[in-house]
Amino acid sequence: MTGAVPRGGPFATAGRHAHHGSTRQLEGRAMEQEQGRTDAARAGREGRGDLAEEALRDACRTFARALGGRSRAWVVAAPDVEDVARRLGIDPGAVVEPLGGAPVRMRDVRALARHRDEAPAAERVPLAVDVSLTSALGCPAGRLGADVTLASLDRIVCTPACGMVMVGLRREALQGRDGCAGMADVASALPVPEVSQLQALAAGMADFDARRRCANDNAQVMAAYLRCHPAVRAVRYPGLTDDPSYEAAAANLEDGFGPAVDVLVDAAVAASAAGRGTNGAVDLCGRYVPGGTASRAHSLATAEDGKWLRVECGCGDARKLVAAAEALLRP
């Protein structure tokens, strides 16, 4: 009945909430302390200096907090996300990109988690996601229900194939549930990046949040501009309210809708644009590096009525980016 007082009176419910809140706070502190001890031990046993140890610890704590779900995070040395997935015993083909695809769309991590939970506990397969495009700061995958979260750190350090990958496990995965038995031990045993890599990580983390927010804002501007362009037949960007995956993106992403805007253009326009670059990619507003100021346009999939191009926006001046896109689409 609406408005009914719970058994034990109104203060019983408040007391239970306070107790649960206190318990969650204690568990959170314990997780952070254990995270710190784990990272310090890993850095120490590899002979890392104090600054490298601090950079590793701070980055892992930042990622763990961003992921939510009482996650623990590691930064490991690896060539790519696929390599780390294999080491964790996960089929790389089963790793889901919440924000990805061609054209770009948002997959609801909460719905994927519900689908996992429909299987009997003994038959569940870990839900693993790759948030390289948004980073852990832009998609709290652990809180949304992902067991394993992976991300290349290229965009943080502005270096292609930087050799560092973030691994995040939510609390249930740390406990070995849903097919994750022993996974925390495997993650803890993965190699630590070199001192020079950790120094680059510390430098990148200092301004990465501002850079990613700016890139997301630029993508919103670019999407609004491109949908009005006469050479563009369609735009896919989850930040547009009429985009098919807008609702999922609004519920899954934070601080914007990602840096990627996909546009459908005539094949002739796509060929002309691609001809201005190399290997089907054109740098806009400078030399493109992941997470930098410059942007990049490159070919995606062919459609019946044209070809999809992706503009991955950097954190430079939005007006210059719009002007560069206008020049790129000019016949």
BELRAUR-V593324 format. One record per residue. NEAR is the number of other C-alpha atoms within 10 Angstrom. D_LAST is the distance of its C-alpha to the last C-alpha in Angstrom with 2 decimals. Layout:
BEGIN
near-><NEAR NEAR>
d_last-><D_LAST D_LAST>
END
This chain:
BEGIN
near-><4 4 5 8 12 10 9 8 10 11 12 13 14 11 11 11 12 12 12 12 12 12 12 13 12 12 13 16 13 12 18 19 13 13 20 20 13 16 25 19 15 21 24 14 9 15 13 20 11 12 13 24 22 19 21 27 22 16 19 23 22 15 22 28 20 22 28 21 21 22 30 28 29 27 28 21 18 21 14 19 24 20 14 23 22 12 15 20 13 21 13 18 9 13 19 20 21 26 26 18 13 13 18 20 23 25 20 20 28 18 13 17 17 11 12 19 16 10 12 9 12 9 12 16 17 21 24 28 25 26 24 24 24 27 27 28 21 23 29 26 33 30 20 20 23 26 28 27 30 29 25 25 27 23 24 25 23 19 16 14 15 20 18 25 25 27 28 31 29 25 18 20 24 20 14 14 18 20 18 22 15 15 21 21 11 12 19 18 11 17 14 22 22 17 19 10 17 23 19 17 25 21 14 19 18 11 11 21 16 11 21 27 22 23 29 25 22 28 28 23 17 23 23 16 14 23 18 12 12 9 17 17 17 15 24 25 30 27 23 18 11 11 15 14 20 20 17 18 26 17 14 22 23 17 16 22 27 31 25 30 29 24 25 26 23 18 16 12 19 23 14 15 23 19 13 13 15 10 10 16 18 21 19 25 20 12 12 21 18 21 26 22 21 22 29 23 24 20 20 18 13 16 12 7 11 18 20 26 25 22 23 26 32 31 22 18 14 20 12 13 24 19 12 16 21 14 12 18 17 11 9>
d_last-><66.44 64.17 65.75 68.44 69.93 69.66 72.88 74.38 73.16 69.97 70.60 70.63 66.92 66.16 68.29 66.49 63.08 64.43 65.86 62.64 60.65 63.14 62.96 59.16 59.36 61.94 59.94 56.84 58.87 60.35 56.96 55.70 58.89 58.61 54.94 56.06 58.94 56.81 54.13 56.79 58.68 55.65 54.69 58.34 59.10 56.17 57.54 54.81 55.46 55.89 52.41 50.79 53.09 52.20 48.45 48.86 51.12 48.98 45.77 47.59 49.18 45.91 44.30 47.43 47.55 43.88 44.29 47.32 49.71 52.14 50.03 50.74 48.00 47.93 45.59 45.95 44.88 42.74 39.63 37.92 38.62 39.36 42.12 43.78 43.66 45.50 48.08 48.74 49.32 46.19 44.01 40.54 39.10 40.93 39.39 37.18 34.13 34.63 31.04 28.86 27.66 24.31 23.16 25.22 28.40 31.74 34.92 38.08 40.44 43.33 42.86 42.71 45.91 47.61 46.80 48.38 51.43 52.01 53.18 56.79 57.16 58.23 55.17 52.44 49.60 48.22 45.05 42.86 39.49 36.87 35.61 33.73 30.58 32.58 35.68 39.18 38.83 36.19 37.87 41.70 41.95 45.68 46.51 44.38 46.40 44.78 47.50 45.47 42.43 40.54 37.76 36.31 36.79 33.75 32.14 35.43 35.95 32.28 32.88 31.37 34.25 36.74 39.61 40.75 40.77 42.30 44.72 45.99 48.81 49.95 53.69 54.24 52.63 54.80 57.75 56.77 56.00 53.51 53.51 53.13 56.63 56.79 53.14 53.99 56.22 53.51 51.02 53.70 54.31 50.72 50.25 49.49 46.66 47.73 48.69 45.56 43.40 45.43 45.09 41.29 41.61 43.80 41.38 38.42 40.40 41.21 37.79 36.08 36.80 35.13 32.08 31.63 32.11 29.50 26.97 27.84 27.40 23.96 22.99 24.37 22.30 19.09 20.01 20.75 17.45 15.29 17.41 16.38 12.58 11.21 8.98 12.28 15.05 17.80 19.00 22.11 23.98 27.78 27.94 26.58 29.69 28.39 27.34 29.66 31.16 31.49 35.27 35.80 33.66 35.52 38.78 37.95 35.83 36.86 35.19 31.77 29.84 28.53 25.53 23.24 20.58 19.07 16.05 15.33 11.81 10.99 11.96 8.90 6.90 10.17 10.53 7.51 8.93 12.35 11.97 11.93 15.32 18.49 19.99 17.08 17.37 15.58 17.89 17.00 19.31 21.57 23.09 23.38 26.89 28.16 29.37 28.11 26.09 22.74 20.52 18.80 16.12 17.02 16.93 19.72 20.83 19.45 20.11 20.85 17.83 15.24 15.50 16.79 15.61 18.16 17.95 21.42 22.10 24.41 26.81 25.11 24.08 22.21 20.57 19.15 17.93 16.11 14.48 13.51 12.08 10.01 8.64 8.31 6.33 3.84 0.00>
END
